[in-house]
Amino acid sequence: MSQFVHKDSIVRQIWGTSDTILLVFAGASAEFALNKAVDWLYFTGKLPKDPLGRLFSTVNYARAIVFSEETSALKAIDTINAIHGAVEKSRGQNIPEWAYKDVLFMLIDYSIRSHELLQQPLSIEEKQEVLDVFNRVGQRMGIKNLPLTYSEFQITRKKHLEENLDNGNLTKDLYKQYRKHLGFVRYRLLLESQILLLPDSVRELLNLRKTSLLTPMISVYKLFRSIKLDWMIKEILLPSAYKQDIKRMNIT
């Protein structure tokens, strides 16, 4: 049966590595908190109660779609639509289309940024392939006027970051929840990872410094990974509740 993403795609390489996915998670956690539509994530009460679980759920849906055959992937996307539709019906409002785009855009952008940080630079063709895959997800969700080329995406992405993000009360509350659920050391690791990864405008909104304390450690981590000892670092740093889920992310 045909796959939603062909087996040789760079997207499978990116989303088949737990290191990369964890960085996507770090970037998404920042933008979810800053997004002006974050009140939608608070509406059901599930996000503040379990912020890590909610964010992992979003990332896992994207990952499941990437590695599914066509029919299953489309069903997964339809399930996402149904969940959102139920929330909209309960609140009596529609989630703004720009908010759907924001989530799609962050998955595209952080997929590319994370891979380039931990692996190697991507060609324009590979970046376009990442865009094409997530555009197919967006089109199935009924999102209109998506950027079709990577250069167009960069312009649209910049505009969305300028218009749709704000460090408000819910941002501060969500970061308090991150700290509560992660503990001090892992929370600091999250912040340092975000400094490494986030676009300048996003990092500045969060009042994070320019240089991450993790920068000198990237080469060390790559060395550990090359000799198959990166699991030792993950064993120490990762929340125990998610260790098995994270191990299963390694496919490629």
C-alpha positions as CSV (number, residue, x, y, z in Angstrom):
1,M,0.0,0.0,0.0
2,S,1.2,3.5,-0.7
3,Q,2.8,5.5,2.1
4,F,1.8,9.1,3.0
5,V,5.5,10.0,2.9
6,H,7.7,8.0,0.6
7,K,10.3,5.8,2.4
8,D,13.3,7.7,1.1
9,S,12.0,11.1,2.1
10,I,14.1,13.5,4.3
11,V,10.9,13.9,6.4
12,R,11.2,10.3,7.5
13,Q,14.8,10.8,8.4
14,I,13.9,13.9,10.5
15,W,10.9,12.3,12.2
16,G,12.6,8.9,12.8
17,T,15.1,10.3,15.3
18,S,14.1,11.0,18.9
19,D,16.8,13.7,19.3
20,T,15.3,15.8,16.5
21,I,11.7,15.3,17.7
22,L,12.6,16.4,21.2
23,L,14.0,19.7,19.7
24,V,10.8,20.1,17.7
25,F,9.0,19.6,21.0
26,A,11.1,22.3,22.6
27,G,10.3,24.8,19.8
28,A,6.6,24.0,19.8
29,S,6.4,24.4,23.6
30,A,7.6,28.0,23.2
31,E,5.3,28.9,20.4
32,F,2.2,27.2,21.9
33,A,2.8,29.4,25.0
34,L,3.2,32.6,23.0
35,N,0.5,32.1,20.5
36,K,-2.4,34.6,20.8
37,A,-4.8,31.6,20.4
38,V,-3.3,29.8,23.4
39,D,-6.7,30.4,25.2
40,W,-8.1,27.6,22.9
41,L,-5.5,25.2,24.5
42,Y,-6.7,26.3,27.9
43,F,-10.4,25.9,27.1
44,T,-10.7,22.2,28.0
45,G,-8.3,22.6,30.9
46,K,-6.1,19.7,29.7
47,L,-3.1,21.8,28.7
48,P,-2.3,23.4,32.1
49,K,-3.0,20.0,33.9
50,D,-0.6,18.0,31.6
51,P,1.4,20.4,29.3
52,L,4.0,17.8,28.5
53,G,1.4,15.2,27.6
54,R,-0.6,17.6,25.4
55,L,2.5,18.7,23.5
56,F,3.7,15.2,23.1
57,S,0.3,14.3,21.7
58,T,0.6,17.0,19.0
59,V,4.1,15.8,18.1
60,N,3.0,12.1,18.1
61,Y,0.1,12.8,15.8
62,A,2.5,14.4,13.3
63,R,4.9,11.5,13.6
64,A,2.2,8.9,13.2
65,I,1.1,10.6,10.0
66,V,4.6,10.7,8.6
67,F,5.1,6.9,9.1
68,S,1.6,5.7,8.1
69,E,0.3,4.4,4.8
70,E,-1.9,6.8,2.9
71,T,-5.3,5.7,4.2
72,S,-4.3,5.5,7.8
73,A,-2.6,8.9,7.6
74,L,-5.7,10.5,6.2
75,K,-7.8,9.0,8.9
76,A,-5.5,10.4,11.6
77,I,-5.8,13.8,10.0
78,D,-9.6,13.5,10.0
79,T,-9.5,12.5,13.7
80,I,-7.6,15.7,14.5
81,N,-10.2,17.7,12.6
82,A,-13.0,15.9,14.6
83,I,-11.3,16.7,17.9
84,H,-11.0,20.3,17.0
85,G,-14.5,20.4,15.7
86,A,-15.8,19.1,19.0
87,V,-13.9,21.8,20.9
88,E,-15.3,24.5,18.6
89,K,-18.8,23.2,19.1
90,S,-18.4,23.2,22.8
91,R,-17.1,26.8,22.9
92,G,-19.5,28.1,20.2
93,Q,-16.7,29.6,18.2
94,N,-14.3,28.6,15.4
95,I,-10.6,28.3,15.9
96,P,-9.1,31.0,13.7
97,E,-7.5,29.6,10.5
98,W,-4.3,31.5,11.2
99,A,-3.9,29.5,14.4
100,Y,-4.1,26.2,12.5
101,K,-1.5,27.6,10.1
102,D,0.7,28.6,13.0
103,V,0.9,25.0,14.3
104,L,1.6,23.7,10.8
105,F,4.3,26.3,10.3
106,M,6.1,25.5,13.5
107,L,6.2,21.8,12.7
108,I,7.8,22.7,9.3
109,D,10.2,25.2,10.7
110,Y,11.4,23.3,13.7
111,S,11.7,20.1,11.7
112,I,14.2,21.9,9.5
113,R,16.0,23.8,12.4
114,S,16.3,20.7,14.6
115,H,17.7,18.5,11.8
116,E,20.2,21.1,10.8
117,L,21.3,21.7,14.4
118,L,21.9,18.0,15.2
119,Q,22.7,16.5,11.7
120,Q,23.6,18.6,8.7
121,P,22.2,21.5,6.6
122,L,19.3,20.7,4.3
123,S,19.2,21.6,0.6
124,I,16.5,23.9,-0.7
125,E,14.9,20.8,-2.3
126,E,14.8,19.0,1.0
127,K,13.3,22.0,2.8
128,Q,10.7,22.1,0.0
129,E,10.0,18.4,0.6
130,V,9.3,19.1,4.3
131,L,7.0,21.9,3.3
132,D,5.2,19.8,0.7
133,V,4.5,17.0,3.3
134,F,3.0,19.3,5.9
135,N,1.1,21.2,3.2
136,R,-0.7,17.9,2.4
137,V,-1.6,17.6,6.0
138,G,-2.9,21.2,6.0
139,Q,-4.9,20.7,2.8
140,R,-6.6,17.6,4.2
141,M,-7.5,19.7,7.3
142,G,-9.1,22.3,5.0
143,I,-6.6,25.0,5.6
144,K,-6.5,27.4,2.6
145,N,-3.9,29.6,1.0
146,L,-0.9,27.7,2.2
147,P,2.5,28.8,0.9
148,L,3.5,26.5,-2.0
149,T,7.3,27.3,-2.2
150,Y,9.8,27.4,0.6
151,S,10.7,31.0,-0.2
152,E,7.1,32.0,0.1
153,F,6.9,30.0,3.3
154,Q,9.7,32.0,4.9
155,I,7.9,35.2,4.1
156,T,4.6,34.0,5.5
157,R,6.2,32.4,8.5
158,K,7.9,35.7,9.4
159,K,4.6,37.6,9.1
160,H,2.8,35.1,11.4
161,L,5.6,35.3,14.0
162,E,5.2,39.1,14.0
163,E,1.4,39.2,14.1
164,N,0.3,36.1,16.1
165,L,2.7,35.9,19.1
166,D,2.5,37.7,22.4
167,N,4.0,37.2,25.9
168,G,0.8,37.4,27.9
169,N,-0.6,36.1,31.2
170,L,-1.3,32.6,29.7
171,T,2.3,32.5,28.4
172,K,3.6,33.1,31.9
173,D,1.2,30.5,33.4
174,L,2.1,27.8,30.9
175,Y,5.8,28.3,31.6
176,K,5.1,27.9,35.3
177,Q,3.4,24.6,34.4
178,Y,6.5,23.5,32.4
179,R,8.7,24.2,35.4
180,K,6.3,22.4,37.8
181,H,6.1,19.3,35.6
182,L,9.7,19.2,34.5
183,G,11.5,20.1,37.7
184,F,14.2,22.8,37.9
185,V,17.0,21.0,36.0
186,R,14.9,19.7,33.1
187,Y,13.1,23.1,32.9
188,R,16.5,24.8,32.5
189,L,17.4,22.3,29.8
190,L,14.2,23.1,28.0
191,L,15.1,26.9,28.1
192,E,18.6,26.3,26.9
193,S,17.3,24.1,24.0
194,Q,14.9,26.8,23.1
195,I,17.7,29.4,23.0
196,L,19.5,27.1,20.5
197,L,16.5,26.6,18.3
198,L,14.1,29.5,18.3
199,P,13.9,32.3,15.7
200,D,15.3,35.5,17.1
201,S,11.9,37.2,17.3
202,V,10.5,34.3,19.4
203,R,13.5,34.1,21.7
204,E,13.3,37.9,22.3
205,L,9.6,37.7,23.2
206,L,10.5,35.2,25.9
207,N,13.3,37.4,27.1
208,L,15.9,34.6,26.6
209,R,19.5,35.4,26.0
210,K,21.2,35.0,22.6
211,T,23.7,32.2,23.4
212,S,22.8,28.9,24.9
213,L,24.9,27.1,27.5
214,L,24.3,24.0,25.5
215,T,26.2,25.3,22.4
216,P,29.5,23.8,23.4
217,M,27.8,20.5,24.2
218,I,26.4,19.9,20.8
219,S,29.7,18.5,19.5
220,V,30.1,16.3,22.6
221,Y,26.6,15.0,22.2
222,K,27.2,14.2,18.5
223,L,30.3,12.2,19.6
224,F,28.3,10.3,22.1
225,R,25.7,9.5,19.5
226,S,28.3,8.3,17.0
227,I,29.5,5.7,19.5
228,K,26.0,4.8,20.5
229,L,26.2,6.3,24.0
230,D,23.7,9.1,23.6
231,W,21.2,6.9,25.5
232,M,23.2,7.5,28.7
233,I,22.5,11.3,28.5
234,K,18.9,10.7,27.7
235,E,18.5,8.3,30.6
236,I,19.7,11.0,33.0
237,L,17.9,13.9,31.6
238,L,14.5,12.7,30.3
239,P,11.3,12.5,32.4
240,S,10.9,8.8,33.3
241,A,7.2,8.8,32.2
242,Y,8.2,9.5,28.6
243,K,11.4,7.5,28.3
244,Q,9.8,4.5,26.6
245,D,7.8,6.7,24.2
246,I,11.0,8.6,23.3
247,K,12.9,5.3,22.6
248,R,10.1,4.2,20.2
249,M,10.6,7.3,18.2
250,N,13.9,6.0,16.8
251,I,13.0,4.4,13.5
252,T,15.7,5.4,11.1
